[in-house]
């Protein structure tokens, strides 16, 4: 989903630009819960249940945040049997690594 420059369509209606998509990424990462989820998934791809235990969110809250992260292009979901496994998009992982500048974690003391 990231980044794609789109031009105006016929009739003057415009589609999302790369700037719009990056703004959505940064807005989505402004949530402490979503930042924690991304940080956990940067270590390794995991299933929703395991991630829920690690992060400590309820199932509905976890589904909500995973949906937002996936919609923003931050995460990718793959099916493994009946399980959904999530991983961070490679471009986002590089961005997060650069922002963290060697810090082990933003979310733990």
Secondary structure, 3 states (H helix, E strand, C coil): CCCCCCCCCHHHCCCCCHHHHHHHHHHHHCCHHHHHHHHHHHHCCEEHHHHHHHHCCCHHHHHHHHHHHHHCCCEEEEEECCEEEEEECHHHHHHHHHHHCCCCCCCCC
